[in-house]
Amino acid sequence: MDAGKTTLSERVLFFTGRIHQIGEVHDRQGRGATLDSHAAEKAHGITIRSAATRVDWREHAITIIDTPGHADFTVEVERSLRVLDGAVFVFSAVEGVQAQSITVDRQMRRYGVPRIAFINKMDRRGADPERVVADIRATLGLEAVALQLPVGSEAEFAGVVDLVERRVLRFEGEHGETVVASAVPEALGVAVELAREQLVDTVALHDEQLLERALEGEVSAELLRAAIRRATLAHAIVPVLLGSAFHNQGVQPLLDAVVDYLPHPGEVLDTAESDAGATVELEAEDDLPMVGFVFKVDETRFGNLAYLRIYQGSLARGQRLSSRRRGKRQRVGRLLRLHADAPTPIEDAGAGEIVGLFGLAVESGDTLVGDDPDTGRALALTVAGFAIPDPVVSRTLRPQRSADLEALGKALARYAREDPSLRVGRDPESGLPLIAGTGALQLELYAERLGDEHGLDVELGAPRVAYRETISEEVTFEYVLRKQSGGGSGQYAGVAGILRPLVGGEAYRFLERVRGGAIPREYLDSCDRGFQAALGEGPLTRAPVVGVEVELLDGKTHSKDSSDLAFRIAARDALVEAIARAKPQLLEPIMRVEVDAPSSSFGAISGSLTARRGAIVDSQIQGERVAITARVPLAEMFDYATRLGSLTGGRGTHSMSMDGYERVPDAILDHVVARAAS
């Protein structure tokens, strides 16, 4: 969070000639950075939506997606990483690895995205790149290898030493546009050679070709660069570069590293699944049938703008595509080269590109395909989607005028179509619209957008935590549904089995162990659906039930009165009763909290976190600042910004990211249940 990703992206646009004037995130004139094009982003100075553009560098076309750093908008990172071939992982030289860094690292691993790291803000007081590299290794478990050393530190930061080429790079001119290379000064000679030897030794551990050459003697820059690329693509190392994007330092070498070390589309294994369940490798070749994935949809005044990654084949304006979800063939009316909120029309695009499509009836997560040349029918291939985080907090919305309810519903439906992490419903107690998401800021910004974009003034209700329920004991169940209707067919179904706790993070598992045809096969799926229906509301707070395994062992049927509906009802009612007997427990979301504050406030902040049922995980004093990491229940954190401000005189900041669910302690269970119910 606030590592400077958007500021870095703005410099990339400038140095590649995509823009000719640098905008700033916190521009006093309100212009803002190019990729922060939404009004809410300009107003708050943060990125809330991913934005795409394309630049050219060293005769390579590079598609860039700038993503939010705030944990509340993590789905934007999730869906972007799903379609990217490589990533630049940006860290602050002062704060280093933060709570959200850990989440992003998990997301990169989930999609197998190789990355390079950029330690930004080298000009800031307290900048310590060695500590950040060590933090990346220790906290994230990555083999971080420094490709550069700093020239000067903090306010005296004046450039970098390129260890691969053994040269000093400085950035001169009005905007640092001129890269001046010079020999390493004698005073730095020994340190540079030691650092380069360490670089070679580390990379050689993961690359046999380099190891052989290193044993023979001197390793040239060309050989070392090739080995770094192989090791990066193999996910064995993470090359680390340094700079200060705000002061236009270190950006051009970073762009060189993107070209040198990150993969092109043909070097990445992308797959789809056939209707028969087979995994099919996609090839980044233009002359094959098109396969693409819609990872984002924006609803604009001109219609739906779909963001499409082309994995295979090519696409041209006027071409017909089929949506695998809808089974509907549609014509591509407008094909666009993406550039924030100012896309430009193009006639065609090839494999590996990310483009915009206007006017198609598609949803985020859709696979679009061309025709199979052998059959003339749409390719029967589906690209896997991306993980959507479950909501952890919800709030009601009360419009100032009851006449606005219909318009409010339509606006919320639009937002939910754009943002898969936003859930829209109705509060059963008050009847008011209810929105749920991954954080309080996300919901507050949607309420703000309702006013700015739709003229709908709403009052947000108090935040509510999205609890979960689980069970702690194994129980058996046996249930028979018998219902007779006047003269017609009745309902009859019997189910028997075992309900047990499920460990390992899985929400639900169904095991079918019925023998002797006690339940006909056509009703087994009905039982599964009935069991899942029972998990929708638990007995403690009506929260979803997770972490359960249901083993179905036996059942009863009737030749006339058994049906799909009967077995769904029987399974649901049986499991509802069994859950109540299995010693249900309440689970609450736990946040990983990072606090940065004056070191003089360490004691007060630690006390404030433990008083909120938090556990201090780590603390590091860096000069006059302290960085504290803690795990704290979300329910205790809603007013923490105000409290932290008062403890630090406004000089403290904090960030949070989801760190899992844990059982609510027995000592406060009744209180939490009562509070959740209210």
N, C-alpha and C positions, 0 to 999 in steps of 0.2 A: 504494500500500500504506500503510495506517494514516493515511489522510488524514482519517478521521473520518466515513465514510459512514454507519455504523450509528448513531453518536451523533447525526448529523444526522437520520436517519430517525426516531429516537426522539423528537426534538423536533418533527418534523412531526406525528407521531401525537398528541403532547401538545397542540400549539397548534390542531390541527383537532378536538380533543375526542374522538379515537378512544381515547385512554387518559387516565387522570386522575392517574397517578403516574409520574414519570420514572424509568426504570431505566437503569443504566450498564453499559457493556461490561465494566468491571473492578470490578463490584460485589463488595465483600468478603463479603457475605452470600450470594453465589452466585445471586441472582435474575437478574441480567444484563439485557440489553436485550430488548425484546419480540420483535424479529425474529430475534434469536439464540436460538432456542428449543431447539436440539439440545444435548444434554448435553456433547458435545465442544466446542461453541462457548462454552458457559458456563465450561468448565474451562480453555480456552486463551485466552479473551478475543479470539478472531478469528472472523470469519464464514467458514464453509466451505461453506454451501449458500445458494442464493438463496431468499428468502422474500418472499411477496406479501401485500399488504393493500390496502384501499381507504379513502380519506378524502374528505371533502367540504370544499371551500374556495370561497368566493364563488359558491355555487350551481353549482359544477362538481364532478363525481365524478372523482377521480383515483386510478388504480390505480398503486401503487408496488411495485417489485421492488427489494429491497436485495440487492446482489451482493457476493461476496467481493472483496477487494483483492489477495490473495496470488496469485502467478502459478500456483501448483500447482492452483488451482481455476478456471482461466480458462474452462473449458467452461460453468460456471454463468453467466458474463458473456455468453458466446457465445449460448447459447440464450435468455437473457433479452432481449438486444438484438434477436434475431430477431423477437420479438413486440411490442416496444415502439414507440410512435409518436415518443417524444422521450426525452431523457436529461438528467440533471444530472451533469456531469463535476466531481467533487470533487477539489480539490488542497489540499495543506498550504501555508500561507503561508510556511513555513520551507523545506521540501524541494522544493516546486514540482513540476515535471515529473519523474516517476520512470520507471524501466525499464518497469514495468507500465502506466504512462500511455500509452506508445507502443503497446503491444499493444492496449489498450482503444481507442485512437484508430483503429487499423486495423480493429478489429471494428465500430466505429460507422460507419466509411466503407463497409465491406462491405455493411451493411444499410441504408445511406442514412438514418441516424438523426440528425435535427437535435438540437443540444444547447445548453444554457447551462452556464456554468462557475460554480462556487462556490469561492472561495478561503477555506478554513476555517482555524481556529487562528490568527486574527489577534491573539489575546492572547499568543501564545507569543513567547519571546525569539528574536530573529532573523527575525521576520515581516517580509516585504518584498513586498507585493502588486505593486509596479511590476516587480520582477524576475520574478515569476511570470508576469505578463501577457507580458512580453518573451520569457520562456522558452516559453510556449505558442505564441507567434508563430514563434519561431526553430526550436524543436525539432519541433513538431507541424505547422507550416505553416498554422496557423489564424488567421483575422482576428479576434483577440480584442479586444473593445471594452469598456472599463470603463464600467459604468453607475453606479458609486458611487466615492466617495473615502472613505478612513478618517478618522474623528474620533479622533485620538490613535493611538498605536502601542504594540505589545507589551502590557505590563501596564497601560498607560494607555489602551488601546483602549476607546472609550466610545460608539461608534455609527458611523453612516455618513452621508455626504452623498448624497442622491438627485439625480443630475445631470439626470434627465429632468424632475422636478418642481421642481428648485432648492429643496430643503428638507433639513434635518437630521433624521435619525431616531434616536431613542434608545429603549432597551428597558428598561422599568421594571417594578416589581412584584416579588414574591418569585421568580418564574421568568421574568422578562422578557416577561410576557404582555401588558403594556400598551405599545403603540407610541406614542411621543410625538413629534409632528412640530413643528418650529419653523423660524423663518427662519434663513437662512445668516448667521452672524455676519460683521461687517464685515471682520474679520481674514482670513477665508477667501474673501471675495467675489471677488477677482481670480483666485485659483487655481481656484475653482469655475467661473467664466465661461470661463476658458481651457480647462478640461477639457471643459465642455459644447460649446464650439465644436469641439474636436477630435472629440468624439463625433459631432456632427452632420456634420462634414466626412467622417468615415470611413464612416458609414452612407450618406451621400449618394452616395458613389462606387459604391454597389451598389443604389441605389434612385432611379430617375429622378423619381418624384413628389416625393420629399424634396428632390432637387437643385433642381428648379424653384422650390419654396417657399423654400428657403434663399437662392436668388439674389434673391428678392423681398424678403426681410427676415427678421423674427423667426419662429422655428419654435416652435409651441406644444407643450406636453407631449403632447397628444392626437395631433398629427401625427407627432411623433418616435416615440412608442410604436408607432403603426401601421407606420411604416417599419422599425423594429427588428424587428417581427414578420415582415414580408414578407421582409426580408433573412435572418432566421434560418431561416425555412422554405425559403428558396432555398439554404441551406447556404453563404451568402456571408459571414456573420459568426457569431461566438460571443459573446453577451452575457456579461459577467463581473460577478458580485456578490461581496460580502465578508461575513464574519461569524465568529463563534466559537460553534459549535453547543454546545459543552460549557458555555459561559457564557450560553446562551440569547439570543444576539445575532445578528440578521440573518436569522432563519429566516422570519418573516412576509413580508418583502419578496421572499425567494426563492420562496415559494409564490405570491405575486402574479405574479412573473416566469414561473412555470410556466404560469399561466392566460393571461398576456398574450402570451407569445412562443412557446410550444410548440404543436404542432398537435393538433387533435382528430381522431378516427378518419376523419371524412369528408374531411379535407385530406391524407390520405396515400394514395399509390398502392400498393395491394396487389393481387397477381395470383396466379393459379393456372394450371396447365397442363392442358389437356384430353388425353384419350387419343390424339387426333390430333396432338398436339404443338403446338397453338395456345396462345398466351398469352391468358388471359381476365382482364379487369379485374374485381375484386371490389368490390362497393358496400356501404358500411356502412349498410345499410337493413334494418330489422327484418322487413319484409314479403316478403323474398326467401328462396329456399331456403338453409338453413344450410350454411356452410362454416367449419370451425374447424381449428385446428392444435394438437396435443398437443406441448408443448415440454418437459414434465417429468413424470416419474412417480415417486411415492414409494410404497413398500410399507409399509403400516401394519398394525396388529393388526386393523383393520376391513376390510382389503382394499386394492386399488390405488387411490391418489388421483392422478388425472390432472389436470394443469394445462392448461386449454384456453383459447386465444385465439379468440374468435368474430370472424371477419373479415366475415361476411355473414350476414344472417338473424337469427333469434332461436332460443332454446332453452328448453324447458320440461320440468319433471319428468314422466317417463313417455313422453317423445318417443323415437322410434326413430331411431337414427343408424347409418350404415354406415362401417366402416373401409376406407379405400382399399387398405391393405396386405393386410388379411386377407379382404376381400370379405364380411365378416360383418356382419349387422344386429343391433344390440343396443339394449336399452331403458335409458334413463337412469333409474336408480333414485333416486339422491340427487344433487341439484344444490346446490353450496355457494358461499357468498361467502367468499373466502379471507382469513384474518387469522392469519398465522404458523401456530402449531400449534393454533389455536382457530377453525376455520371454522364458519360458521353456515348452516343450511339455508335455501334460497330456493326459490321456485316457478318462477321464470323469469329469463332474462337476455337482453340485446339485443346488437346489433352493436357491436363495439368493446370489449366487456367481457372480462375474464379471470376465469374461474371454475374451480371444482373439480368433478370428477365422481368418484363413488365406485363401485367395483365393475365397471367396464368392462375387458374384456380388450384393452388397448391398450398400445402402446410409445411411448417418446419418439420424436418425428418422424412420428407417424401423422397423416394427414388424416382428419377425420370430416366426413361430409356428410349432408344431408337428402335428400329425394326431389325429383326434377324434377317439377313439377306437370303438365307436358305428357305425360311418359311414365310417370310413377308409379314409375320406377326411380331408384336412387341417382345423384346427380349424378356425372358422370365428370370430376371435377376433383381435382387434387392440388397442394397447397401445397408449395413448395420447402422443404427442410430447412435445417439449420444445419451449419456446419463443425465437425468433431470433430478436435481436435488429436491428432497421432500421439504415442504414448508415447515418452519419452526415457530413462526409467530403469525397471529392473525389480528385484524382490527375491523370493527364495524364502520360503515360509512353512513352518516345521516345527512341527507341533502337539506339545504335551508328551505327549499320549497318542495312539497310533496309532488307537485306537478313535474318535477325533474326526475322522478324515479325511472321512467321509461328511458329517457336519454342517458341517465347514469348507467343503466343496465347495458345499453348498446356500447357505450364508451368502454366499460369494463370488459365486455366481451372482446372488443378490439384489442385491448391491452393484453388479454390472456392469449389471444391468437399470436401476438408478437412475442410474448415472453412465456415460454413453457413452464417457468418456475413460479408464475403467478397463478394462484387458484382463486376462482370467483364462485361464491355461493350465497347462501342466505342464512342469517343467524336464526336458529330455531326458537330462541327465546323472544327476541325483539322483532323478528321479521325483517330487519334491516339488511341491506347488502353487506356481504362479508368478503374481505380479501385476505389471502394468506400468502406468505412468501418466505424468503430466506433471511429477512432481517427487517428491523424497524425502519431504517433509512429507505429501503426499497419501497415500502408501503407509503411512507411520508411523501416521497417524490411522485408516486402515482396520484396521490390526493392533490398535490400541487399541480400536476399536469392536467387533472380534470378541470381545474379553474382556468389555467392558462390556455388550454387547447379547446375546451368545450364550454367555457363559461359556467361551469357547475361548481358552486361553492359547497363544500362538504365539511362536516365535522367528524374527525377521526375518533373512534372509541378508544378506550384504554387497550394497550397491547395485551394479547393473550398468548401464553406459551402453548406450543403444539406438543402436548405430552403423548407418550405411548404407554401401552400396558403390555404386560407379559405374564407368564405363569412361572411358578417355582416348584411345582410338584407334578409327578405323573399320576394320571387318573384314568380309569376305564369309563366307558360310556356305553349305554344301551338304550335305545329309544325307538318306540313304534308310534307312527302317526296313523290314527284311525279317524276318518271323518266320513260321515254319510250325508248325502244330500237327498232331498225328498224324491224318491223314486228313481233318480238317475245314478250315474256312476259316482262313487265316492273317491276318497283319497286314502291310499294305504301304502306305507313304506316303513321298513325297519332298518336301522343301522346300528352297528356295534363295533367298538374298537378301542384304541388307546390314544390319549392325548398326553404328550410329553414336552418338556422344555427343549428348545433347539438352540444349541450354542454355535458360535462362529459367525454371528452377524446375519445369518439368513433369516428372512422374515417368516417364511412359511414353506413347509414341505409336506407333500401328500404321498403316502405310501399305500398302495393297493395290495392287500393280501387276502382277498376274498377267495375262498375255495368252494368248489362244487356248484358254482352257478347260483349261490345264494342271492346274489344281486346280479341280474342280467348285465352284460357288458355295456349295453346302450344306456344304462343308468349310472355307470361309474363316474362319468364326467359330470352328471347332475349332482352327485354327492360332493365332488370336488368343488363345484361352484357354490353349493350350499355351505360347505365348511368355510370357504373364503368370505361368504356373505356374513357369517357369524363374527368374523374378525373386524368388521367395520366399526363396532362400538364395544368397548370393554365395560365391565361392571363398576369400575371405580369412578371414572370421569367421562365415560362415553368416548374415550380416545381409541384410536385403532390398536388392535392387539397384534404384536409381532413376536417372533422367536418361538414359534410353535410347530410341532410335528404331529400330524394326524395319521395314524395307521388304521385303516379300515379293514376289519377282520371278518365281519359277518353281516348278515342282513335278512330281511324278510320281504317277500313280494306277494302280490295277489294277482291272479290271472286277469281280472277286470279293472281293479281300482288302482293299481300301481301305474305311475306315470313319471315323466320328467319332473313336473312340478312337485309331485308328492315327495320324491326323493330329495329335491332341493330343500323343501321345507323341513323334512325330517332331519337332514344333515345339519341344517342351520340351527334348529331348536336343540338338537342333541349337543352340539358344540357350545352353544350359549350356556347351557346348564353345566357342562363339564368345565368350562373356563371358570365359572363362579366357584367350583369346588377345588380348583387346582392352585389355590393360594395365589391369587393375582397380585401383581406388584406394579407400581407406577414407575415409569421411566421418564426422565427429564433431559432435555438437550443441554450438553455441557459445551461451553465455549473455551477455546484457547485465546486468552487475552494477553495482548502485548501492551505494556505501558512504558512510555518514554517521558521522563520527568527530571527535574533537578535532583541531584543526589541527596540534597538536604531533606527531601520529602520521602526518602526511602521507607523510613519507619512508619510514617503515617499512611502511605499507600499500601504497604504490606498489611498493616492492620485493617485497612478498609476492605481489602480483598478477602482476607480470612474471615472478617465479620460477615461477609456475603457468602459464606460457605465455600470459599475458594481455597485452593491449594497452590502455594508458590512452587513452580517447577524449576525456575532458574532466575538468577539476577546477576547483572554485570554492571559494575561501576566503571564508567569511561570518562575520566576527568570530572567535570562538574555535572554530568548527566548519569542517570541510572536507567537501565533497561530491565524491566521485570516481566517475566512470563508466568502466567498462572492459568489454572483451569477452574472456571467458575460457572455455576448454573446460570443459564440464560435468564431465568426468572428473577435473578438478583441484579441484573445488569442494566435494566431499562433507564435508570436515572443516573448512571455512573458518570456520564460526561459532566453533569452539573457538579457532582461530588468531587470529581478529580480536579475540576477548575478551582473549587474552593480550597482544596488541599495544597495546590501548587501555585496559587495566585494567577491562574490562567496560563501557566507555562508547561502544563502536562498534556500529552495526547495519548489516546489508546485506540487499538484496533482489535477486532475479534474475528474468529473464524470457527466454523462448526468443528467439534472434536469428538462427536459421538453422543450416545445416550447412556445414562447410568441410572441405577435404581435410586429413588428418593428414599432417604433414611427414614426408618420407622418413627423416630422421635418427632418428625415434622409431617409425617404422612397425612394425618387427619387434617392438619392445617392447610396443606397444599391441596388436598382433595376438596376441602371446603372453598378455598380460594379459586380453584379451577371451576368449580360448579357455579360460583357467583359471577 
